[in-house]
Every structure is written in structure tokens, then in C-alpha cells.
Amino acid sequence: MENVLVAGANGTTGKKIVNLLKASQYFNPVAMVRKEEQKEQFKKDNITTVLGDLEKDVSHTVANIDKVIFAAGSGGKKVIAVDQEGAKNLIDASKKANIKKFVMLSSMGADNPKASEDLQDYLEAKQNADEYLKSSDLNYAIVRPGSLTNDAGTGKIELKSKLGQQGAITRDDVAQTLVRSLHDDAAINQTFEIIQGDTLIGKAMDEIA
């Protein structure tokens, strides 16, 4: 079993990722949370937790960790401090700890932030974090979903390096895609976009392997 640090474990998508990892036969989740009171929900399910603030030193959070999923976000409040610099902070720590793979939850539009009027600052922060990861020498996968919904997952997506269209996708399906991206033979040093579609997640991922 590989230990997977989930940054942003307390978020809506983060919790789904942790639950998928817990049910997996390959991975053991380590939930990274910012506050002491956020630990309890994971502890009651026997999930390992680690306290870490992305705005501070996070080198301790990657001790005994094999792979990382970055699903943290400031919700628009601190896009530079968390979404950009916080991601870089964890990338640096992961590099020093020889992490085997770093899976980044990014966003569709991060390749061209100026095209968005209302989300430009956020998308620029995501773009900067993505580019930093690409140049880090870590093995990576960068997953860029369309707009997120809380509907039940379908297990099916449309996936391309550039889809050329907008669309929505459930958080369930995003979480599944992120976990799938952890595998050594999946999405090696790839950046891709996902929205709802007709192809099973595993099959869609195999096509870019």
C-alpha cells in the first residue's frame, strides 16, 4: 500500500478522494488538514491525519508519503497564498522527499486565464502552480475539470489534453479521475481536461497512458 497525502482533505472533493483511497487496495490516505478540530471526522474512520498549513513549512507532512494529491483551494479568498504559493510550497517539500508522483487538481481555463473575466486571478494562480509542477522534475498528472457539480457520479467522462468546449462534471467523477491518476502507469507527466462524457474513467485514462 502506498501512502497518499491529500492536501485539502477537508474540502468537498478532498473528502471524496480520501474515501476512495480508503476503499482502495493500492493506497492508504493521509488526510492533511489545517485545524486540530478537522482531524476528528477522519480519526473516527481510522484515517491517518497530519496538521499542515500551506502558507507555512509543510516538509513534515510528506514524511513517509509515497504520492500526493493536491486538492486544496482557498475558495477565492487567498488565491496567491494558497492556490499558487501553497501549491509551490508542497511541490518543493515533495521534491525534497522524493515523492513518486504529484497529482494536481487544477481547473479548465488555467491554460488561458485572460479568457475569463471573473476568474482570471484564480486561473492565473492555478496556471502558475501547474507550470511550477511541470518544471519540478517530479512525476506529475495535472487534472483540469470543467465546472464542478454535487450530482452523483456517473463514472464516465470526456477527456482530452484540450477539449475545446466548456462543460460540467461531478465532484465524484473528478475524485475518481484524480485517484486513477495516482497509478504509476496512468497519465505520466500529462495535463488534461475532463467534463462529463460517455467513456468510462478507466478507459478514458488508458487512452492517454
Buried (B, 14 or more C-beta within 10 A) or exposed (E): EBBBBBBBBBBEBBBBBBBBBBEBEEBBBBBBBBEEEBBEBBEEEEBBBBBBBBBEEBBEBBEEBBBBBBBBBBEEEBBBBBBBBBBBBBBBBBBEBEBBBBBBBBBBBBBEBEEBEEBBBBBBBBBBBBBBBBEBEBBBBBBBBBEBBEEEBBEBBBBBEEBEEEBEBBBBBBBBBBBBBBBEEBBBEBBBBBBBBEBEBBEBBBEBE
